[in-house]
Amino acid sequence: GKSRDAAPMRLEISVFDDGSTDSTWQLLEQWRATMHAAGVRIILGRSQALPGGCGFAKNRAAAQSSGAWLCFQDVDDLSLPNRIEAQLQAARDRPGCLVGSCVRREPEGSTARYMAWANGLSDAQLYLHRFRECTLL
């Protein structure tokens, strides 16, 4: 359940476009107004140079953020509706911990070996492999 003393969640979305050549930037600009109307702060950043890769983009998104907590989601990921709230509560309940989530793939079974690895990490393995997919500095 929820902690009675939990502060309300204020969401800020920080997006860094690392050299998209499609209509990503225009779509982000359109979504900015929608997010603002919903009370969500959205910060957009964009690279004018050659793409720097996953780590570069995540580091830039983190640098332009103002929140106390970071929750990453790639453009091709989907989250359950209560993911951010549940992870924030878990972090508040366990100061100093690293909070993650289980991974599901669609279509199911498409990456069985990866799924078994990602969802089967022990606490020690999670700590050691937390940046395996994409390094954040």
N, C-alpha and C positions, 0 to 999 in steps of 0.2 A: 504494500500500500504506500500511499504518499506520506511523507513526513509532514507533520502539522506546521513545522517551522520553516518549510521550504519557501524560498523567495519565488515570486512569480517568474515565469520564463519570458524573457524578452529576446526575440530572435533577430539576429543580424545575419544576412547572407553575404558572404564575400566571394566574388567570382573573379577569376583571373583568366582572361582569354589569351592563350599562348600562341597566337599566330593563326587562328582559324581563317580559312579562305572561303568559307561558305557564309550563310546569313546569320551566324551565331551572334555577332555583335548587335545586329538590328533586333534580333529576338530578345536579347538581354535588355536592350533599351526599352522595348515594349513591356517586358515583364517588370521593369523597375517601377512603373506607375501602378501596376496591379499590386505589387508587394507593398508599396508605400500606402496605398489605400487600405490594405489589410493590417497596417501597423507594423510591418516588417521593414527594417532598415536594410537596404541592399547597397553594397559597395562594388563597383565595377572597376576592374583594372585591365589593361591591355598592353601587350608587347608589340612594339613597332619593329622589333628586330626579328631575326630568325628564331623559330621555336626553340625553347630551352629544355623542353621535356617535362615529364611529370613532376620531378623534384623541384625544378625551377618554378613551375606554376603554383605548386602548393606552398612553397616558401613565400612567393609574392602574395598569394591570397592570405596567408597567415600574417604577413607584415602589414597589410593594409587593414586588417581586422582590429576591432577595439574591444572585443569581448574577453571575458576571463576564461572561457572554455572554447575549445576547437572541436568540431565534429566534421570529418571529411566525407564527402560523397562525390564520386566521379560522375560525369555527365551520362554515362551508360548504366548507372546504378539506380535501383529503385529501393525505397525504404518503406517499412510498415508505418502506418500513420502515427504511432506513438513512439517511434524509435528514439528521436532526439530527447523527448521528455523522460523516457525510461533510462537512457544512458546518462543524462544529466543527474537524475535522482541517484543512480548507482554511484556516480562520481562524488556526489555530495555525501552519500552514506559511507563511503570508503575513501577518506582523504589520502592522497598520495598514490592512488591506484591507477592502473591503466585499464580503461574500459573499452571493450570491443563488442562484437556481436557475431552471431552465427551467420553464415553465408548460405544462400540458396541460389541455384542456377536454373535458368529457363533456357531450353527445355531441361527438365529434370534428368539427371544422369549424364549430361553432356560433358561434364568434367569430374567424373567420379573420384579420380585419384586426387585432384586438387581439393575437392570438397572434403574428402576424408582427412587430408593433411590440415587444411585451414580450420576445420571445426573440431579437430582432435588434439590441438595443442595444449600442453600442460601450462600451468602458470609460468614456469621457468622458460619453456619454449616460446610462449607468447612474448615474454620480455625480450628474449634473444632475437626473435624474428619479426618484431613489430614494424621494422622498416624494410622488410624483404621486398615488398611490392614496389615501394617508392620511398626513397629517403627524404626525410624532412629534417632540415637543420635548425 
